[in-house]
Amino acid sequence: MQAQGRGGVQNFRKALALAMMAQSLGHGPAEHLIDALREVMPADAIAQAEGLVAQCETNPDLCG
């Protein structure tokens, strides 16, 4: 898929969750990604990402 220039599967919810975790661990540049994702995601998807952060903190296997 990537070799044909079509990229990979997009999962904004997971991307936002991982960026939020990176920011909480002190990775300042994650804020730019968080802001960009919040601009294009609906409120319910943002809430799901926030819930995923809580799940990943207790069980990292859920975050891949």
MODELLER restraints for C-alpha pairs under 7 A, 6 or more apart:
rsr = mdl.restraints
at = mdl.atoms
rsr.add(forms.Gaussian(group=physical.xy_distance, feature=features.Distance(at['CA:1:A'], at['CA:7:A']), mean=6.22, stdev=0.5))
rsr.add(forms.Gaussian(group=physical.xy_distance, feature=features.Distance(at['CA:1:A'], at['CA:8:A']), mean=6.80, stdev=0.5))
rsr.add(forms.Gaussian(group=physical.xy_distance, feature=features.Distance(at['CA:2:A'], at['CA:8:A']), mean=6.23, stdev=0.5))
rsr.add(forms.Gaussian(group=physical.xy_distance, feature=features.Distance(at['CA:12:A'], at['CA:37:A']), mean=6.92, stdev=0.5))
rsr.add(forms.Gaussian(group=physical.xy_distance, feature=features.Distance(at['CA:13:A'], at['CA:45:A']), mean=6.15, stdev=0.5))
rsr.add(forms.Gaussian(group=physical.xy_distance, feature=features.Distance(at['CA:13:A'], at['CA:46:A']), mean=6.75, stdev=0.5))
rsr.add(forms.Gaussian(group=physical.xy_distance, feature=features.Distance(at['CA:13:A'], at['CA:48:A']), mean=6.92, stdev=0.5))
rsr.add(forms.Gaussian(group=physical.xy_distance, feature=features.Distance(at['CA:13:A'], at['CA:49:A']), mean=4.94, stdev=0.5))
rsr.add(forms.Gaussian(group=physical.xy_distance, feature=features.Distance(at['CA:14:A'], at['CA:49:A']), mean=6.37, stdev=0.5))
rsr.add(forms.Gaussian(group=physical.xy_distance, feature=features.Distance(at['CA:16:A'], at['CA:34:A']), mean=5.99, stdev=0.5))
rsr.add(forms.Gaussian(group=physical.xy_distance, feature=features.Distance(at['CA:16:A'], at['CA:37:A']), mean=6.53, stdev=0.5))
rsr.add(forms.Gaussian(group=physical.xy_distance, feature=features.Distance(at['CA:16:A'], at['CA:49:A']), mean=6.14, stdev=0.5))
rsr.add(forms.Gaussian(group=physical.xy_distance, feature=features.Distance(at['CA:17:A'], at['CA:49:A']), mean=4.94, stdev=0.5))
rsr.add(forms.Gaussian(group=physical.xy_distance, feature=features.Distance(at['CA:17:A'], at['CA:50:A']), mean=6.23, stdev=0.5))
rsr.add(forms.Gaussian(group=physical.xy_distance, feature=features.Distance(at['CA:17:A'], at['CA:52:A']), mean=6.20, stdev=0.5))
rsr.add(forms.Gaussian(group=physical.xy_distance, feature=features.Distance(at['CA:17:A'], at['CA:53:A']), mean=5.27, stdev=0.5))
rsr.add(forms.Gaussian(group=physical.xy_distance, feature=features.Distance(at['CA:19:A'], at['CA:30:A']), mean=5.40, stdev=0.5))
rsr.add(forms.Gaussian(group=physical.xy_distance, feature=features.Distance(at['CA:19:A'], at['CA:33:A']), mean=6.84, stdev=0.5))
rsr.add(forms.Gaussian(group=physical.xy_distance, feature=features.Distance(at['CA:19:A'], at['CA:34:A']), mean=6.22, stdev=0.5))
rsr.add(forms.Gaussian(group=physical.xy_distance, feature=features.Distance(at['CA:20:A'], at['CA:34:A']), mean=6.83, stdev=0.5))
rsr.add(forms.Gaussian(group=physical.xy_distance, feature=features.Distance(at['CA:21:A'], at['CA:53:A']), mean=6.67, stdev=0.5))
rsr.add(forms.Gaussian(group=physical.xy_distance, feature=features.Distance(at['CA:22:A'], at['CA:30:A']), mean=6.38, stdev=0.5))
rsr.add(forms.Gaussian(group=physical.xy_distance, feature=features.Distance(at['CA:23:A'], at['CA:30:A']), mean=5.44, stdev=0.5))
rsr.add(forms.Gaussian(group=physical.xy_distance, feature=features.Distance(at['CA:23:A'], at['CA:31:A']), mean=6.57, stdev=0.5))
rsr.add(forms.Gaussian(group=physical.xy_distance, feature=features.Distance(at['CA:38:A'], at['CA:46:A']), mean=6.96, stdev=0.5))
rsr.add(forms.Gaussian(group=physical.xy_distance, feature=features.Distance(at['CA:56:A'], at['CA:62:A']), mean=5.83, stdev=0.5))
rsr.add(forms.Gaussian(group=physical.xy_distance, feature=features.Distance(at['CA:56:A'], at['CA:63:A']), mean=5.72, stdev=0.5))
